[in-house]
Amino acid sequence: MSEGLIRFEAVTFTHSGAQRPVFTNLDLEVPEGELCLVTGATGTGKSTLLQLVNGLAPHFTGGTLEGKVLVGGRDTRFNPPRRLADLVGTVGQVPAAGFVTDRVDEELAYVLEQLGTEEGLMRSRVEETIDLLGLEELRNRPLRELSGGEQQRVAIGSVLAAHPKILVLDEPTSALDPIAAEEVLAAIVRLVHDLGITVLLAEHRLERVIQFADSIVLIEADGTVRHSSPGVILESSPVAPPVIRLGRLAGWDPLPLSVRDARRKAAPLRERLQAPTPSARKPQPLSSLEARGITVKYGPLVAVNKVDLDLRRSEIAAVMGRNGSGKSSLLWALQGSGALDSGTVEVLSETGIALNPRDLAPAEAAKLVALVPQDAGDLLYLDSVAAECADSDSAAGREQGDSRKLLDKLSPGIDPSSHPRDLSEGQRLALVLAIQLAGRPRVLLLDEPTRGLDYDAKARLGAVLAELASEKVSVLLSSHDVEFVARVADRVLLLAGGELISDGEVRKILTSSSMLAPQVSKILAPLQLLTVEEVQSQLVKS
């Protein structure tokens, strides 16, 4: 093995004001030309580890660093991010936060301009990046008009254009649909294999990436770190994708890392299983939200085109579709504060009167429809978790402590004195969801709610959504996370080009699509089983 391009030597790092360090006496080495996957539960320190590599920690985040982090032989204690820019390219969890220009092609060229790249070479690099990530249709688009997933691809492209030796990616596929995620990951793998770039990639959706990883860094809940091959780490990792959990359940040895490997082992298991039975939980026939002819335009672009939608009481429905298909625009139009060129939205109030959220004051509208956006932090403005929760309880007229109780269901153990900006992406999402639910809305809208969440956190979120549904709340979520949708949703609505092209029961919609099918369904097809829990339930009965 070659000498590590990234080396941690006896590293202890503590955030400012924290009671204990994130890492203690950490030794770690990642060799050149390796794709290293960083995983662990939400809030364990994955983003911090990445920030130590690119110099953001402690130069911008603050905190105390003991020991050495060497990147290409440079000590990050004496080299802030600007002195590592030629060596390390970084894409954070919120790509739009790193944009410095107005248009896609300008953003792709910006880093090259800052590095003084000759114009001919710069243009060649930009074109190469556009081809690599499939950005041709976006090249002249304003960045502000892009969907979250499209912004993610542009952000990755903006750092790839500079041909860094190290690529640091924090949740790079979290906002991408399955097809776009495959395209981006395929491009990253080519960079590793063909150009020898070292990739340090933090990701919660392990089902998308483990088959590409050369090694895994697992950060345990107590801060200890293990680094080994994917097979060794995943034998006992508490964080594991469905293919691994199914392999453990079936007793497969070695554990398969891909759907292909799992299918080769699955025939005996498939013979023991039966076709799934329909879900026992049924939404009530009464509609809580009715939308007719919803149309949203941004200049000449029609983002949502004449969509009709009925959301029934106690129903959990998911809106799915490729990046840019209109999912977020639809949610904002339904919530009442987003763009709406034509169409009507009516929500049934507690008194049985149908009301349009746009006709109400914000505080009253929030009791009908609450929305948690993709960038949940946009709704946080106070200086501590405790202050946000207390303000939420007061504004909603709830008993003090209600928001905190819900937050603990979603993400236990968050320090109440923490500043919201110091939380992980998943922790911020949990906080905003707790705040939005304080008003007990009739309809809850969630835009990509699993970004930054590990599998356990997703399970907790699913349990909260099921509890809300049992209390007659209707939930509509936009998501690219097929595993989460398979676990929680009753119904799936597919958007394409702003139009509603399909609407049906979750099992039927997901298993009829090769791209939207969850891992268990792909492994055990033609059986239409969706989750490991369904398989386990059938095995208990057999």
Secondary structure, DSSP 8 states (H G I E B T S, - for coil): ---EEEEEEEEEEE-TT-SS-SEEEEEEEEETT-EEEEEESTTSSHHHHHHHHHTHHHHTT--EEEEEEEETTEETTS--GGGTTTTEEEE-SSGGGG--SSBHHHHHHHHHHHTT--HHHHHHHHHHHHHHHT-GGGTTSBGGGS-HHHHHHHHHHHHHTT--SEEEEESTTTT--HHHHHHHHHHHHHHHHHH--EEEEE-S-HHHHGGG-SEEEEE-TTS-EEEE-HHHHHTT-SS--HHHHHHHHHT-SS--SSHHHHHHH-HHHHHH-------S----SSEEEEEEEEEEEETTEEEEEEEEEEEETT-EEEEE-STTSSHHHHHHHHHTSS--SEEEEEEE-TTS-EE-GGGS-HHHHHHHEEEE-SSGGGG--SSSHHHHHHHHHHHHT--TTHHHHHHHHHSTT--TTS-GGGS-HHHHHHHHHHHHHTT--SEEEEESTTTT--HHHHHHHHHHHHHHHHTT-EEEEE-S-HHHHHHH-SEEEEEETTEEEEEEEHHHHHHT-TTT--HHHHHHTTS----HHHHHHHHHH-
